[in-house]
């Protein structure tokens, strides 16, 4: 297909720049939001944005890390690719953490980096960085544009690759001479990728094998990961679990893919998962993994992971199947298509009431627990209050650490696309900018960013964005004046040698918020929490709430390093 560049200059038959071609391609891709930060190598692109009447919103972050994490939050909530623009050199390298984060957590991101002119690439020119070399290991694919005529095709390919199969980040590196070059050419954006043909439909023979194994199983278990959410397969998962009365455990990133309140839900599995979910994995005889990648925080010591089970693994990425856990029944497919095929079989449910009764008894005997504090706020109780006062309907973003695990444990997610967190990379500073992207992607929803006092200080400059864009994000700082999870590990495994994990000085977060023109609130006693949270949630604008929680408290239960999934500590009847 031949596409003539559409731009306001076209009517005068004037030449258009490569940057104009880029803007047109973004419009063709139906981009509605761009997160970025200008600099020398992308000035032609920003000039084109200024001159155009393109129907997208540009969000000026205050640091490139804010741009990429906001794009991740947008992508996680909407399912559409998040789009980022950054300049060459330090602009591009400031994106590296977020790109890696998106790669680990399978988020569709398209990143446009500026680059020095083709003629000086490799000469250590001012603000030059080898973006291709740096990003090759952390992207699904990357491009460096050497010919303006190829730019529309490359952009179309980038969006296709980022959002199909297993989603992931794609980088397009654009030298400044390409974006500033003038041309009146007619561009071909047709592409063919014979080497990239992700398979969505399951092999019928493997579906038959899986259902045959299920018919012979007395203790089956579904492990549901983020792949269920990415495939919009939650309803099919519920139907499959209910039809065959199969208990369901979720991974951290799979929370919300199966309703927490459902009778068949066992909650989260893994290092800080529930006793019931982890013991179900240890004791099951058939483990059906749907869209999870068997990472180490889920499995613990692999020698003790599902030792009695035949493993079936449904995943759209064949590289994940058998990578960490030996798999007898591999099903390479989109989770939704696989579940549709499973539901279409003629198999009849089998009575496994004894297995379900056993798991129900575990739920009753070994629930999540915590001790209430008289001096400060109990963080677990705080999460329950946030859940109840938001009616469980909020989109929740987090940083990484104790507060993240407490939110995962105590904010009972009922729906998909409500939980936005950094899983594989564990990125501090993620939560607040991700909330900005989530709010822009879902403007009618309540967005609550639960962050630690450590992580928030990495990206709080994005308060300027919520003020400028009038985004009603509610920031809840779980302030324990520590790097909480680091402190917990030092307490548990390093004989309480708290090396650089306790904050002797923290800013006044209320004054900090006020300096950005954002409302700040502080709460120190549990009796005041409901009133403060209600006021914050009702406020028509962004709010930062500094919640002073108990410092010396830990996340339990826990699987210690090197231990099996059944060897949890901190379990209480």
Buried (B, 14 or more C-beta within 10 A) or exposed (E): EEBEBBBEBBEEEEEBBBBBBBBBBBBBBEBBBBBBBBBBBBBBBBBBBEBBEBEBEBBBBBBBBBBBBBBBBBBBBBBBBBBBBBBBBEBBBBBBBBBBBBBBBBBBBBBBBBBBBBEBBEEEBEBBBBBBEBBEEBBBBBBBBEEBBBBBBBBBBBBBBBBBBBBBBBBBBBBBBBBBBEBEEEBEBEBEEEEEEBBBEBBEEBBBBBBEBBBEBEBBBBBBBBBBBBBBBBEBBBBBBEEBBBBBBBBBBBBBBBBBEBEBBBBBBBBBBBBBBBBBBBBBBBBBBBBBBBBEBBBBBBEBBBBEBBBBBBBBBBEBBBBBBEBBBBBBBBBBBBBBBBEEBEBEEEEBEEBBEBBBEBBEEBBBEBEEBEEBBBBBBBBBBBBEBBEBEBBBBBBBBBBBBBBBBBBBBBBBBBBBBBBBBBBBBBBBBBBBBBBBBBEEBBBBBBBBBBBBBBBBBBBBBBBEBEBBBBBBBBBBBBBBBBBBBBBBEEEEEEEEBBBEEBBEBBEBBEEBEBBBBBBBEBEBBEEBBEEBBEEEBBBBBBBBBBBEBBBBBBBBEEBBBBBBEBBEE
